[in-house]
């Protein structure tokens, strides 16, 4: 067996950061990019959430997309610097730990891990929106396939559980298989996005100035600003997970240079592709005011433009996107859990930090995340509203985890410690230079505003049916519960270590 000079150098670099190489370095630049792009998965998420954004702000909801893209790009630029300095598995945990200390790092990893389990379940459940439309045989439970019905919710759990079993098996088999499947899926998704945009452009019934239509905003009971802020949650839900390229740093060749580029490119390409999908859908929609865009969203437009046959071809592509999105989320989550367990920071750390000697993959973290995600899916049986609320809350936890990286990073800059760390790095790596401080400040401000906006107790988001008032406060309640549970687990681990 021949070991490349690059791999030898990367492993020596990892050793210098305090860890012995145990994972297999199989990922190149495209595979690294695919990890971030498939987590964002614009074909999946815009397909699901277009109606949500449109229902609150009408065509003007398009403008929330570039605003969130710019905000997340500020975060991604800071992450790219960290990926160059600390190319380690469990990126968010490791970055927060190294710039903010052990406690900050642990809670960043804890919030992110919990969020990834729920996000994996939410991605898997999206198959219910697609597969029964392709073939009625996919409605195994029988009855109405709509997610908000008893039979639809139950069938979603069945399909989602099957998907999670499949992604778990792929992850257990090794990073090479995972990267091949993910890269093929991402290629299909990119082709699908391009095809959708071209098809919608050719069927355009109005010009791009449609995004200037503020009729729905002006007539909203929430007020124009309130409606715009709520509609922006659609973009906020979509553009997360671009840090996944960093999660796989220990399995990526030349990660100090590759991961920063792919973190930024995954977000930028997703942002541009998503913006084009939204604006061309608005241009091609048969009607802007018949109510169907606010209830059926993008599928309504695509069915009208593409017809039944090509519409089903696209649904197959969306199903592929859902598959690789779930795979990428589970992969990123497993590396995060592995990284924390390697440091002895989780229950059963000895087992969770085990790497298969031949496959070079952390099997048990993948199995645990898959099993927990299936357990979360069960909440959807007969209670789809609670599941939807839970998925909304998990995005709040992702943004909190991001803040637990960018805030201590900013503190480091203000102290002057950041430049000191940079002096020990190899030359030519990604750096914001003199722009670092203003970009970091803006990233923190943006993250704080988004956490408040995401968690704000709005009935329209957390209790649309008006049946359970406590759901209004589900975000702060859930964050508090996760925080308290984390404190208990961390103290238990510390007590066992000292005994």
Long-range contacts (C-beta under 8 A, 24 or more apart in sequence): 4-253, 6-253, 6-254, 7-253, 10-253, 10-254, 10-255, 13-87, 13-256, 14-87, 14-88, 14-250, 17-86, 17-87, 17-88, 19-88, 19-250, 19-342, 21-250, 22-355, 22-360, 23-89, 23-175, 23-250, 23-251, 23-355, 23-360, 23-361, 23-362, 24-174, 24-175, 24-176, 24-251, 24-359, 24-360, 24-361, 25-250, 25-251, 25-252, 25-253, 26-174, 26-175, 26-176, 26-179, 26-251, 27-175, 27-179, 27-248, 27-251, 27-252, 27-253, 28-252, 28-253, 28-258, 29-258, 29-261, 29-262, 30-183, 31-179, 31-182, 31-183, 31-252, 32-245, 32-248, 32-252, 32-255, 32-258, 32-259, 32-262, 33-186, 33-245, 33-262, 33-265, 33-266, 34-179, 34-182, 34-183, 34-185, 34-186, 34-324, 34-328, 35-179, 35-182, 35-244, 35-245, 35-247, 35-248, 35-262, 35-266, 35-328, 35-331, 35-332, 36-241, 36-242, 36-243, 36-244, 36-245, 36-262, 36-263, 36-265, 36-266, 36-267, 36-328, 37-186, 37-189, 37-190, 37-266, 37-269, 37-270, 38-182, 38-185, 38-186, 38-189, 38-244, 38-321, 38-324, 38-325, 38-327, 38-328, 39-240, 39-241, 39-242, 39-244, 39-266, 39-325, 39-328, 39-329, 39-332, 40-238, 40-239, 40-240, 40-241, 40-242, 40-266, 40-267, 40-270, 41-123, 41-189, 41-321, 41-322, 41-324, 41-325, 41-328, 42-189, 42-193, 42-238, 42-270, 42-273, 42-274, 42-277, 43-189, 43-192, 43-193, 43-196, 43-317, 43-318, 43-321, 44-123, 44-126, 44-318, 44-321, 44-322, 44-325, 45-237, 45-238, 46-238, 46-274, 46-277, 46-278, 46-298, 47-129, 47-297, 47-298, 47-299, 47-318, 48-126, 48-129, 48-297, 49-234, 49-237, 49-238, 49-297, 50-234, 50-278, 50-281, 50-293, 50-297, 50-298, 51-293, 51-294, 51-295, 51-296, 51-297, 51-298, 52-231, 52-233, 52-234, 52-297, 53-231, 53-232, 53-233, 53-234, 53-235, 54-216, 54-231, 54-293, 54-294, 54-297, 55-231, 55-294, 55-295, 56-216, 56-220, 56-222, 56-227, 56-228, 56-230, 56-231, 56-460, 57-216, 57-217, 57-220, 57-227, 57-228, 57-230, 57-231, 58-213, 58-214, 58-215, 58-216, 58-217, 58-288, 59-210, 59-211, 59-212, 59-213, 59-216, 59-282, 59-288, 60-211, 60-212, 60-213, 60-214, 60-216, 60-217, 60-228, 60-231, 61-228, 61-231, 61-232, 61-234, 62-211, 62-275, 62-278, 62-279, 62-282, 63-211, 63-228, 64-228, 64-231, 64-232, 64-234, 64-235, 65-235, 65-271, 65-274, 65-275, 65-278, 66-271, 66-275, 67-232, 67-235, 68-232, 68-235, 68-236, 68-239, 68-450, 69-235, 69-239, 69-267, 69-271, 69-274, 69-275, 71-443, 71-446, 71-447, 71-450, 72-239, 72-240, 72-242, 72-267, 72-271, 72-446, 73-264, 73-267, 73-268, 73-271, 74-439, 74-442, 74-443, 74-446, 75-402, 75-406, 75-443, 75-446, 75-447, 76-242, 76-243, 76-263, 76-264, 76-267, 77-264, 77-432, 77-439, 77-443, 78-405, 78-406, 78-409, 78-432, 78-436, 78-439, 78-440, 78-443, 79-242, 79-243, 79-246, 79-263, 79-405, 80-259, 80-260, 80-261, 80-263, 80-264, 80-430, 81-260, 81-430, 81-431, 81-432, 81-436, 82-246, 82-405, 82-409, 83-245, 83-246, 83-249, 83-255, 83-256, 83-259, 83-260, 83-263, 83-430, 84-256, 84-257, 84-259, 84-260, 84-425, 84-429, 84-430, 84-431, 85-256, 85-421, 85-422, 85-425, 85-429, 87-246, 87-249, 87-250, 87-252, 87-255, 87-256, 87-259, 88-249, 88-250, 88-339, 89-247, 89-248, 89-249, 89-250, 89-251, 89-335, 89-336, 89-338, 89-339, 90-247, 90-335, 90-336, 90-337, 90-338, 90-339, 90-340, 91-243, 91-246, 91-247, 91-249, 91-336, 92-243, 92-246, 92-247, 92-336, 92-401, 92-402, 92-404, 92-405, 93-336, 93-339, 93-340, 94-339, 95-246, 95-405, 95-409, 96-401, 96-404, 96-405, 96-408, 99-405, 99-408, 99-409, 99-411, 99-412, 100-404, 100-405, 100-407, 100-408, 100-409, 100-411, 101-408, 104-404, 104-408, 105-404, 106-340, 106-345, 106-486, 106-490, 107-404, 107-483, 107-486, 108-401, 108-404, 108-405, 109-336, 109-339, 109-340, 109-345, 109-401, 110-340, 110-482, 110-486, 110-489, 110-490, 111-397, 111-398, 111-400, 111-401, 111-404, 111-482, 111-486, 112-336, 112-397, 112-398, 112-401, 113-333, 113-336, 113-337, 113-340, 114-394, 114-397, 114-482, 115-394, 115-395, 115-397, 115-398, 115-401, 116-329, 116-330, 116-332, 116-333, 116-336, 116-369, 117-333, 117-369, 117-372, 117-373, 117-376, 118-373, 118-376, 118-390, 118-391, 118-393, 118-394, 119-241, 119-329, 119-391, 119-394, 119-395, 119-398, 120-164, 120-167, 120-326, 120-329, 120-330, 120-333, 120-369, 120-370, 120-373, 121-160, 121-164, 121-373, 121-374, 121-376, 121-377, 121-391, 122-387, 122-391, 122-394, 123-322, 123-325, 123-326, 123-329, 124-159, 124-160, 124-161, 124-163, 124-164, 124-167, 124-322, 124-326, 124-373, 124-377, 125-156, 125-157, 125-159, 125-160, 125-377, 125-380, 125-387, 126-322, 127-156, 127-159, 127-160, 127-163, 127-319, 127-322, 128-152, 128-155, 128-156, 128-159, 128-160, 130-315, 130-318, 130-319, 130-322, 131-159, 131-319, 133-312, 133-315, 134-312, 134-315, 134-316, 134-319, 147-384, 148-384, 148-385, 150-382, 152-384, 153-380, 153-381, 153-382, 153-383, 153-384, 153-387, 154-380, 154-381, 154-382, 156-377, 156-380, 156-384, 157-377, 157-378, 157-380, 157-381, 160-374, 160-377, 160-380, 161-374, 161-377, 163-322, 163-323, 163-326, 164-326, 164-330, 164-370, 164-373, 164-374, 164-377, 165-370, 165-374, 166-323, 167-323, 167-326, 167-327, 167-330, 167-370, 168-330, 168-366, 168-367, 168-369, 168-370, 170-327, 171-327, 171-330, 171-331, 171-334, 171-361, 171-363, 171-366, 171-370, 172-356, 172-359, 172-361, 172-363, 172-366, 172-367, 173-359, 173-361, 174-356, 174-359, 174-360, 174-361, 175-248, 175-251, 175-360, 175-361, 178-327, 178-331, 181-324, 181-327, 182-324, 182-327, 182-328, 182-331, 185-320, 185-321, 185-323, 185-324, 185-327, 186-324, 188-317, 188-320, 188-321, 189-317, 189-320, 189-321, 189-324, 190-273, 191-317, 192-314, 192-317, 192-318, 192-321, 193-273, 193-276, 193-277, 195-314, 196-277, 196-280, 196-302, 196-314, 197-273, 197-276, 197-277, 197-280, 199-284, 199-302, 199-305, 199-306, 199-310, 200-277, 200-280, 200-281, 200-283, 200-284, 200-301, 200-302, 200-305, 201-280, 201-283, 201-284, 203-284, 203-305, 204-280, 204-283, 204-284, 205-283, 205-284, 205-285, 205-286, 206-282, 206-283, 207-283, 208-279, 208-283, 210-279, 210-282, 210-283, 210-288, 211-279, 211-282, 213-288, 215-289, 222-460, 229-453, 230-458, 230-460, 230-461, 232-453, 233-392, 233-453, 233-454, 233-461, 235-274, 236-395, 236-399, 236-450, 236-453, 236-454, 237-392, 237-395, 238-270, 238-274, 239-267, 239-270, 239-271, 239-274, 240-395, 240-398, 240-399, 241-328, 241-329, 241-332, 241-398, 242-266, 242-267, 242-270, 243-332, 244-328, 244-329, 244-331, 244-332, 247-331, 247-332, 247-335, 247-336, 248-331, 248-332, 248-335, 250-335, 256-425, 256-426, 256-429, 257-428, 257-429, 257-430, 260-429, 260-430, 261-430, 330-366, 330-369, 330-370, 330-373, 331-366, 333-365, 333-369, 334-362, 334-365, 334-366, 334-369, 335-362, 335-365, 337-362, 337-365, 337-368, 337-369, 338-362, 338-365, 341-365, 344-493, 344-497, 345-490, 345-493, 346-489, 346-493, 347-489, 347-492, 347-493, 349-493, 385-463, 385-464, 385-465, 385-467, 385-468, 385-471, 386-471, 389-462, 389-463, 389-471, 389-474, 390-474, 390-478, 392-454, 392-461, 392-462, 392-474, 392-475, 393-474, 393-475, 393-478, 393-479, 395-454, 396-451, 396-454, 396-455, 396-475, 396-478, 396-479, 397-478, 397-479, 397-482, 399-447, 399-450, 399-451, 399-454, 400-451, 400-479, 402-447, 403-444, 403-447, 403-448, 403-451, 406-440, 406-443, 406-444, 406-447, 407-444, 409-440, 410-437, 410-440, 410-441, 410-444, 413-437, 413-440, 455-479
